[in-house]
Amino acid sequence: MAFETFETEDHYARLADSYDANWAHTAEYVSRMSELIADRVRIQAGERVADVGAGTGLFLRAFDDAITAENPIACIDPSRPMLDQLPDDARLTPVQATAEQVAAREVRLPDDELDVILMKEVIHHVSDIDTMVKGLAAQMAHGGRFLVVTLPPQLDYPLFEAALQRFGERQPEPDGIAGAMRAAGLEVEQALEEFPVRVSRDHYIELVGRRWMSVLSTFTDEELADGLDEMRRRHPQEHLEFADRFAFILGVKP
Ligand SMILES: C[S@@+](CC[C@H](N)C(=O)[O-])C[C@H]1O[C@@H](n2cnc3c(N)ncnc32)[C@H](O)[C@@H]1O
């Protein structure tokens, strides 16, 4: 399967250069998110890791302690511009492919089996989650961990209403992802983690105007301009404060 849609491909090609600078990627956010990932995947030295939809590799520090150049992480992503932003590090092997292609073994990874699979903020791009999860789970070693980190469909973001609604319609429910893992023979644990956010209102509106979330790329320039006006009316204050929540769905292969 080719990169899912041109819309998604264009979105990340446009965003790649500025991806790491978005509002959420403060140093505290990146380190807490990396810790939460590390606590769940509990990586051991020598384990084989794939970051599926790795993007720019912002959260790979979760694996820092256990990864060496002899045992690199497979950083899988269909977007060449995103992979081009990976740090120049011999411990990372870029693989240009979709999750679906890897799941279907259309693209071979350096290792035949995986101990750890991470998919952070990627699974909403996959249309057949059950098949993709089944294909990846089949490539896990016993004791392997498959961690999906994803936004739930209901967001508390101060976005314009149509964007919140469209996001909710397109975003998979964490329970459905957990169900796909169970159907693939994994033992599943789920949790919701909350990150408090305080951001300058003008910076946030500017990011929305640059379509930093992929759902924003589905709006025309005119619709987006109307949405930004709505946000300016509804949020006159200098700073915005809200909770960012992520579902962590961990599947362990018995
Ligand atoms: C929001 S970014 C997340 C990147 C990284 N995991 C992070 O958390 O910073 C989503 C990434 O998923 C990639 N992507 C889109 N469709 C995909 C697919 N079908 N399979 C794997 N990755 C995909 C995009 O190219 C992009 O790099």
The ligand as a Tripos MOL2 file, in Angstrom:
@<TRIPOS>MOLECULE
LIG
   27    29     1     0     0
SMALL
NO_CHARGES

@<TRIPOS>ATOM
      1 C1          1.9200   13.2250   14.3520 C.3       1 LIG1
      2 S1          3.3060   12.4870   13.5680 S.3       1 LIG1
      3 C2          3.9980   11.5650   14.9250 C.3       1 LIG1
      4 C3          5.4730   11.3620   14.7940 C.3       1 LIG1
      5 C4          6.1490   10.7590   16.0370 C.3       1 LIG1
      6 N1          5.6700    9.4370   16.3380 N.3       1 LIG1
      7 C5          5.9190   11.6870   17.2180 C.2       1 LIG1
      8 O1          5.1400   11.3330   18.1200 O.co2     1 LIG1
      9 O2          6.5110   12.7750   17.2390 O.co2     1 LIG1
     10 C6          2.5890   11.2150   12.5690 C.3       1 LIG1
     11 C7          3.5860   10.4630   11.7120 C.3       1 LIG1
     12 O3          2.9160    9.3300   11.1370 O.3       1 LIG1
     13 C8          3.3880    9.1570    9.8310 C.3       1 LIG1
     14 N2          2.3920    8.3380    9.0930 N.ar      1 LIG1
     15 C9          1.3280    8.7430    8.3730 C.ar      1 LIG1
     16 N3          0.6770    7.6780    7.8620 N.ar      1 LIG1
     17 C10         1.3470    6.5750    8.3020 C.ar      1 LIG1
     18 C11         1.1660    5.1650    8.1140 C.ar      1 LIG1
     19 N4          0.1600    4.6990    7.3760 N.pl3     1 LIG1
     20 N5          2.0550    4.3190    8.6860 N.ar      1 LIG1
     21 C12         3.0780    4.8030    9.4510 C.ar      1 LIG1
     22 N6          3.2890    6.1210    9.6560 N.ar      1 LIG1
     23 C13         2.4340    6.9910    9.0850 C.ar      1 LIG1
     24 C14         3.5630   10.5670    9.3060 C.3       1 LIG1
     25 O4          4.4220   10.6220    8.1750 O.3       1 LIG1
     26 C15         4.1330   11.2780   10.5410 C.3       1 LIG1
     27 O5          5.5310   11.2650   10.5610 O.3       1 LIG1
@<TRIPOS>BOND
     1     1     2 1
     2     2     3 1
     3     2    10 1
     4     3     4 1
     5     4     5 1
     6     5     6 1
     7     5     7 1
     8     7     8 2
     9     7     9 1
    10    10    11 1
    11    11    12 1
    12    11    26 1
    13    12    13 1
    14    13    14 1
    15    13    24 1
    16    14    15 ar
    17    14    23 ar
    18    15    16 ar
    19    16    17 ar
    20    17    18 ar
    21    17    23 ar
    22    18    19 1
    23    18    20 ar
    24    20    21 ar
    25    21    22 ar
    26    22    23 ar
    27    24    25 1
    28    24    26 1
    29    26    27 1
@<TRIPOS>SUBSTRUCTURE
     1 LIG1         1 GROUP 0 **** ****
